[in-house]
Amino acid sequence: MALGDIPFTVSKQLSESVVAHFQELRNSTYERYDFRSYMERMDIAYQRELDLTDDTVKAKLAAAGGDVTKIQNMQIPIVKPQVESAVTYLTSVFLTGYPIFGVVSGPDNADIATQYNTIMTENSIRGGWVRHLHMFFRDGLKYNIHGVKVSWDKEKIYSPVASATSPNAEIEELIWEGNTVQRLDMYNTFFDTRCAPAEVHKKGDFAGYNEVMTRVQLKEFVAGLEYKSNIADAFGSSFADELYYIPQVNTSAPTNTSNSQFNWDTWLSGGRDNKRGVNYSGAYVITHLYLRIVPADFNMSVPARGKVQIWYFILVNGKHVIFAERQTNLHKFFPILIGQPTEDGLGLQTKSFTEDVIPYQQLASGLWNSRLAAARRRTSDRMLYNPKFIKKSDINSPEPTAKIPVSLPSYNSDIRAAVYQIPFEDSASATFAQEVNAVMEFSFFASGQNKVQQGQFQKGNKTQREFDTVMGNANGRNQAMAIYLESQIFTPLKEMLKLNIIQYQQNKEIYNAVEDKSVKIDAATIRQKAVGFKMSDGLLPADKLISAEEFNVALQTVAAVPAIQQGYNMVPMFSYLMKMRGAEGLDKFEKSPAQMQYEQQLASWQQVAVEAIKAGQQPPPQPQPSQQLQAEQAAKAPKQPGALPAGTNGATETGV
């Protein structure tokens, strides 16, 4: 859990006050905005589950039973492909770096930047940042509202250690600490709607989310809390199904969304009476609630109780508060960030990316299904028949080659008196396909996407340069959305990550895969020098933050003009530039001053020796490496397997 400044025990009275306050906040939020129904409509359109007509339902049931001859309606895929194209663009911009968020510094602090990048890489891999941020992008494009939590957390891990008594490794229990980035389920997230969503973390009075835990999960979760209260009451409370919402989207999904309860007492006691005094539920709703409050309003006896503070409360089933902690982060924000990929000043009334293209998907589906209706007419056309002469079961036989008996009144009666096929002309359905394509083109205008971004071939005779220019302009809408995300989410997110490291990071060693070595993290040095660092991502790469283009020009100019070159040390300058652009480890190959001095002496000796040999004279003695150079070379030399330590003569301990 996040680190607080003081332990705090939650009394029954405080628990009741916080629960009542939570209910007021929750009711006011959902009474004003029907988030869940809106998001459910977006998901239904995204999953193409809107068509519940009798024809479609019957055709699906027939297909499930093995009859694939029934023609189902089709919902033209417009929403999902365009949403995924935009998600792919945002992913390529923000999530393809290594690390995702890199630290850039000046030459004097390059080693500290390496420590930061090592921490960021290790945190992002262990916390699965890419997975959470990828889903975070998709939420924003579907709902135009998305949330992510950034916090410094603790986690129990296990590490193997060598055993002195056994050939197998022993297990050592450790505590891992680091930044976590968690995508929030917006169906079960609530926040202060009285301010702009992008400002909730710094201006809102409340923000939080609900999640479901089983009894075992809650037991493990509670064990990880540094201090807790009201545990027995919390475990004995019943599941609060009104707090947790599961959308009904995919009608064919193999899931059961009913909130059925499992009787843990029966399972644990084998059907006997419970002797533990706790009636466990099958599942629990855990509410993570962040509040900006004046503690005196809740009669809390804490330091500075008359000033505004940020507090973190954990509720179980919306009835009992089991944990309370004051948040003393350096950034002074809620750890919950809410964003809007499209922001036009209308707040939560702004249409989402998905809502913009839903009408085109519905119109295209209507046109295409009209064509399918014509296909049904062609295969099973409408007709009239006289029930006096033909049985209903015979004429409606599903067999395409069925022989239908007709009972006419006389020998010369005309069979057309018993059956009449209604004429059908299908002259309009041929144009429906063209109209569907036109509607899809309109959808591209609405969303700012195009066929090439979805991997489709686009006809034309443009050159490569012309094509790149067109695609660059076509990405303008996506770039604007990325700029919004950079300002709303990633700028405060990077600041929170950096300040969390400054505040909480401990001394340790972390393996850096780029440099292929363990990096020692010096927490004291990080806290002294890291405040002025810049953090990069895909939209603000290191090249922009350190003016890499101008740096390259300067490097070329210095190399070309000897007079300027004499005033600079070229090798460290080159290594620094490469390090800031991701090429770590070049400084390991830099020559030391002792080595460069020896190589200069050796080159001068070679010239003198050649001239002496030509003149028939004895060349001077070859210069020898200095003691400093010998020590440097010995330190860099790879150790041979089985080599003995320096100073030994090969004798064993027994003297043999």
N, C-alpha and C positions, 0 to 999 in steps of 0.2 A: 504494500500500500504506500501511498505517498507519505512522506515524512512530515510530521507536524511539530509544533513547538512544545505542546504541553499535553500530558494525558488527561482525559476527561471522561468522567463517568456520567452516563445518561440516567437521570432520575425518572421515575414514573411520570411526574408532572411535566418535565421537559419533553418526554416522549409524546405525551398527549398533545402538548402545544404544537410540536413540530408536525405531528400527524394531521391535526386540524388545519394547520397552515398549508400543508401539502395538498389536502383535499380542496381547499379554496383555490389554490393556484391551478390545480389540474382542471377543476370545473370551469374556471374563467377562461382557460386556454381553449378547451374543446367546445365550449358554448359559442365562442366567437368565431372559431375556424374549424371547419370539418375536414381536418387534414386526412384522416384515414380513408374516408369515402373518395376523396379526390385522388389520393395516391393509388387506391384500388382501381379506379377507372383507368389511370395511366398504365398500370401493370396489366390490366386486362387487354388494353389495346396493344401493348408491347408484346404480350404472349399470344395475341390473335385468338382470344377466347370470348369474343363478344357475341358471336352468332349462336343463339340458342333457339332458333326457329325449329318447328316440328320436322321439316324436311331434313335439316342437318342432324338433329338428334336421332331421328329414325335411321338415317343413312349410316351414322357412326355405330349405332347399335347393330345394324345389319352387318357392317364390316367386322365388328368385334365377334359376331357369330359366324363369320366365314363367308358371308355374301358380299363380295366386292363389286358387284354389278351396279349397286345403287350409287348415283352421282351425288356427292356431297357439295355443299356450297364452299366457296373458297374466300378467305380474307387475304387480299393482296398484301404481301409483306413490304410495307413502306416505313413504318415506325421503327422497327427493330434494326434493319440494315443501316438506316441513317443515324440512329442513336449509337450503334456500335462503331460506325465510321468516326464519329466525333470522339467517342471514348478512346479509340485507337490513336487518334491524333494527340489527345491529352496525355495518354500513357507514354507515347513516344517522346513527348516534350519533357515530362516531369519524372518519369520512372525508369529511364534507361541508363542513367548515370551510375557510377560506382565510385564512391557512395552516392546515394540519391541526393543528399545535401552535402556538398563539399565546403570545407573551410579554406579561405584564401587569406594570406597574410603577406607581410613584407619579408625580405630576405632574412632579417634578424630573427624572426619568429617562425621560420619555415618548419623547424622541428616540432614546435608546439602545434602548428597546423596539422602535422602528421599525426600527433596524438589525438587531436579532435577527429580527424577523418577515420582513424582506427576505431575510436569509440562509436562514431556514427555508423560505420559499416557493421560492427558487431551487434549494435542495438537493432539495426534494420533487419538483419538476417534472423536474429532470435525472435524479434517481434512480428515478423511477416509484414513489414510496412507496405511492400508492393501489393500484396493481396488486398489489404484494407483500403489503400488509396485507390486501387483500381475499381473496387466496388463503390467507393465514395464518388468517383467521377460519374459512374452510371446512375447513381441516385440523383445527382444534380441534374443530369440531362432528362431523366424521367419526370422528376417532380419539381424541378427548379428550386429545390431546397435539399441540402444535405449537411451532414454533421460528422465531425471527427473529434475524438478525445485524445489529448496529448498529455501524458503524465509520467512522472518518475515512479516506477513500481519496483516491488521486490518479488522474487520468485525463488522457491526452493529448488535447487538442482543437485545432481549427484556427479561426482568426478572419480575416476579410477585412480588408485594409488598403489604403488608397489608394496607387496607384503613380504615381511622378513621371515615369515613362518610357512607361507603357502605359495605354490607356483601361480596361483590365480590372484588377480588384482583384487584389492579391497575397495569398498565403496565409501567415499567420503561425502558427507552432506555439506553443501555450501549454500550460501544465499547470493543469488544474482540480483544486481540492481542496475537499472538503466531506463532509458526513455522508451515508452511504448506508444504506438499510434494505433488507435482502434476506430474503425468505421462504426457509426451508430445506425441502428435500425430506426428509420424515421417513423415507422408505424408506432414505435414505443418510445419516442423521444419527445420531450416537451421543453419549451423555453419561453422567455418573456417576449411576447409579441408587441409590447408597447414601444420597442425600439427596433431599428433596422436589424434584420437577421445577422448581417455581417458585423454588427457592433454588440451582439449579445455578450461576448466574452469579456468586454470591458465596460459596458453600460447596463447590462441586464441585471434584474434583481434575482433571477433564478434560472436554472437550466438543469436538466437531468434526463435520465433514461431508465427504463425498466428492462429486466431480463429474467429468464426463468432458470431456476436451479433445482436439481433433484435433492433429496435429503442428503445423499452422500456428497454431492458437490457443495452444498451449503455447509456441511460439517468441515470439509477441507478449507473452504473459504473463511469460515469463522476462525479456524485454527491459525490462519495466517494474519489475523488482525492482532495488533499489538495490545489492544485493550478493547473490551466489549462489555455490553450490558444487556439485560432483559433477554437472555438467550433462551431460557426455558419457555417463556411466553411466546417468543418468536417461533420456536419449533412446534409449539402446540397450536398455532394459528392455522386456519384453513386457507386453501388456495384462493387468491383474489382474482378470479377470471375477468372481472371488469377492468382490471389494470393492464392486462396484457392482451394484445390484439393480434390475431393471426388472420391475414387476408385470405379471402376465397377467390383465387385467381384461376388456377389450372384445374378444370373440372375432371380431367382424366389422371391427375396425379395419384400415386398409390399411397396417400397419407390420410390419416384420420385426425381431423382438427378438433375433435371434441375434447373437452377438458375432463377426461375420465380420471378418477382418483384411485391410486393404489393404496391399499391398507397395509402400511408398514407394521403396525402392531401385530396383525395376523401373520404376516410373513416372518417377523422376527421371533415371535413367541410360539409359533406353530399352532395358532388358534386358541392359545390359553389367554387368560385375563392378563392385561397389561399391569406389570408391577413397577414399571419405571416412573410412572406419574406423568408421562408426556405422550400425547396422542399425535404422532407424526402424520404429516400430509405426504401425498405422493410427489408433490412439487411445490415450489415456493416462488413468489414474485419478489425479486430483489430490486428496490428502487435506489438509485444513486442520485442524490439530490445535492445540488450546490446552491447556496443562498448567500446573498449580500444582506446582512442583517446588522442591527444594533443589538448586541447580546443582552443589554438591559431590558429590551422589549420582551425577551423570553425568560427574564429573571435568572440569567446565567451568571454565576459568580466566576468571572474570568478577568484577567488583566485588560485594562482599557475597555471595559464593558460598555462605555458610553459612545464609542467610536464605531464607524462602519467597518465590519470585518467580513471576510469570506470564510464560510464554514461548509464542511462536507459531512452530510448525514447519510447513513445507510438504513433503509426501512425494509422490513420483511412483511409481505402481504399488505402493505399500506397501513399496518396497525401498530407496529412496534419498531422503535428506533434502537438499533443494537450498536451503533458506532457514531461518534461525533468527533470531529477534528478540525481545528482551525487551520486554514491554508495560509502558509507564510512564504509562498513562492516569490522569487525576485521579480517575476514579470507582473504580479498582481492581477492576473486574469483568471477567469474561469478556465479550467482545462478543456472546456468544450467549445469548439469553433463551429459556427453555423455559417453557411455560405449560400450564395445564389449565382449560378453561372450567368444568368441574364438578370441584370438589375437596371431598371428604368425609372426608379423613384416611386413606383406604385406598391412597393413592399410585397406582401404575399399575394397581391392580385396579379402580378406579372405572370404571363403564360409561360409554361415550361417548353423546352425544346420538343417534347413529345406531344404536348397539347397543340402545338402549332401545326403538326403534320397529321394528326388524327383525322381531320375532315377529309384529307386527300386519300387516306387509306380507306375510309368508309365509302367515299364516292367511287373510287376505283373498284372496290369490292362489289358495290351495287351494280356497276356496269358489267363486271365480269360474271356475276351470278345471274344477270339477265340472259347472258349468252348461255350459261349452263341450263337455265330454265328452258331455253329453246332446244337444247340438246335433249332434255328429258321429253319434250314434246315429240321430237323426232323418233326417239326409241319407244315411247309408249304414248301414242297420240290419243287425244280425246275422241270418243265416239258415242253414238246413241245405239241402244239395243232394246228390243221388245222382250220384257221378261216372260211373256206368254210362250215365246218360242225358244228362248235361250236362258239357261240357268246362270245366275250370278257367279257361282263357283266355277263354271266352265269358262266364261269369258274373262274372268279375272285370274285365270290360271297363270302361275309364274313360269311355266314351261314355255320357252319360245317356239317349240314345235308341237304344241298341244293340238289335238284334233277336237274341235268343238261341235257337238251334235246340235242340230237345229230341227225343231219339230214344227214344220209348216202345216197349215190346215188342208192343203190339197196338193195334187201331184205337180201341177204347172205353176205353183205360186213362185213369185220372184223372191230370192233370198234377201234382196236389198230392202224388202219390207220388214225384215227382222233386225238388220244391222245397217247403220249409216255412219260413216266416218266423216267427222267434221274437217273440212279443208284447212290446211295449215300452210302458211307462207312464211318462210324465214328469210326475209329480205333485209332486216335491220341488224341482226346479230353480227354480221360480218364486219360492221364498222365499230363494234364495241371494243375490239382489241386496240384499234387505233386511238380511240377515245381514252382508254386506260393508259396508254403510253403518254398521251397529252397531260392527263392528270398527274402522272408521276413526274413529268417535267416541271409542272407547277409546284409540286412538293419540294423539288430541289431549290426553286427560287425561295420558298418559304424558309427552308432550313439552312441554306448556304452550302449544301453538299453537292456532289456531282457523281457521275457513274465511275469515273476513274478512281476516286477515293474509295470506292467499294470494290476495286479490282476488276472493273469491267472495261472492255475496249471501247474507245471513243473514236469514231470515224473522223478523218481529217487529214490534211497534207501539211501540217506544221513541221517546222524544223525542231531540233531538240531544244534550241535556245528559246524559240517562240513557245514551245510547249511548257518549258520550265517557267517562263514569265506568266503564262495563263494560269498554271497551277499555283504559282505564288500568289496571284490575285485571288484565286478561288479559295485559298486558305485564310483569307482576311477575316472572315467571320469566326473561324476557329481560333485564330490568333487573338482576336479581341476577347473571346471567352477565356483564353489562357491568361491574358493580362488581368482580367477581373479576378480570376482565381489566385493569381500571384499576389494581388493587392489584398483581397479579402482573407485568404486562407494561408498561403504559404509564407508571406512575410511575417505575420504573428507566429505561425507554426515554427519557423526557423528560429525566431527569437526565443520562443519557449524552450525549444530543444537546447539551444546554446546556454541559456541561463540556468536550465535544470542541471546541465553538466557542471557549470561553474559552482552551483550551490551544493550539489549532492555527490559528485563523483569522488571516489576514493582511490588511493594508490593501489595499483594492480598492474599486471602484465596481460596484454591482449595480443593475440597473433594477428599480424597484418599480412593478408594473402598477397597483396600487391608487391610489397617489399620482401616477402618471404622471410619474415623474422618476427620475433616477439617485441612489441613496443612497450616500454615502461611508461606508465601513465603517472605523471607527477601532478597530483591535485593542487599543491601549493603554487606551482608555476602556472598552471592553467588559470587559477583564480587571479593571479597578479597581472597577466598579460593578455588575456583573451577577450576583454571587453570590446576592443576596437576591431575585432576580426569581422570579415564579411563572409556570409554564407551563400553559396551558389546553388542553383538547381538548373533544370533544363532550359527554363526561360531566361534566367540570369546566369549564364555559364561563367566559368572562371575567366575566359577570354575577355568578357566585357568588364568584369570587376577589376582586373589588373591592367586593362588597356593593352591586351596582348598584341594587337596589330601595330600600335605605336612602338611597343617594346621590340617587336621583330625588326621594324625599320631602324630603330636605334642600334640594335645588335649588328645589323648589316652595315650600317654607316661606320660604326666603331671598327669593324673588321676591315673595311675598305680604306680607312684613313689612318695611316700609322701614327700620326701625331696625336689623334684622339685615343688610339689603342693603348698608347703608353700610360694614359691616365686611368685605365680600367683593368680590372682582373677579369679576363674574358671567360675563363673556365667556370668559376662559380656563377657568373651571370647567366651562362648558358644552362647550367644545371638547375638554377632557380626557375628559369622560364619553363623548362621541361617539367619540373616538379609541379608547378602551378597548373599545368595543362594535363596532369595525370600520369606523366612518365616518372614514377617514383624510382629511387635507387641509383640514379646516375651519379650522385655525389660519392658513392662508394668507389667509383672508378677514377676519381680525381687524384692526380699525383700530388704527393706531399712536397713541401718546400725542400726537404732533404733529398728526395728522389730527383727533383728537377735540378738541384745544384750538382748532384753526382753525375747526372746525364750530361750537363754542360761541361763538367770537368773531363768526362770520358770523351766527348766529342772533340774538345781542344787537344787532348792527348793524342787522339787518333791522327789529327792533322800533323802535329809535331812528329809523331812516330813515322808517318809516311815520308815526310821530308827528310828525316834522319836516315831512313833506309835508303832512299834515293841517293843521298850523299855518301853512303857507305859508312855511316856512323852508327854507334850503338843507341837505340831509342831509349828514352827515359823510362823509369819504372811506371807501370800502369797504376793509376789512382785506385784506392780501395774505398768501398762504401764506409760511411761514418757509422759509429756505434748506434746513433739514432735510427739511421736507415736500416741497419741490420735488425734492430728490434722491431721496426715496423714490418719488415718482410717476414720475420718469424711469426709475428702475430697474425698476419694474413695467410700464411701457408696452411693448406689443408692438412689435417691430422691423418696420418696413415693408420689403417687398422692394425692394432697390436703394438703400436709404437710405445716406447717406454718414456716416462717423463724425463725432461732434461736433467742432467747431473747423475744419472744412473749408469752403471757399466754392464748391465745385462744380468747381474746376479739376482737370484731369487731370495726370498726371506730365509730359506733354509741354508743358503750359502752354496748350493750346488751349481 
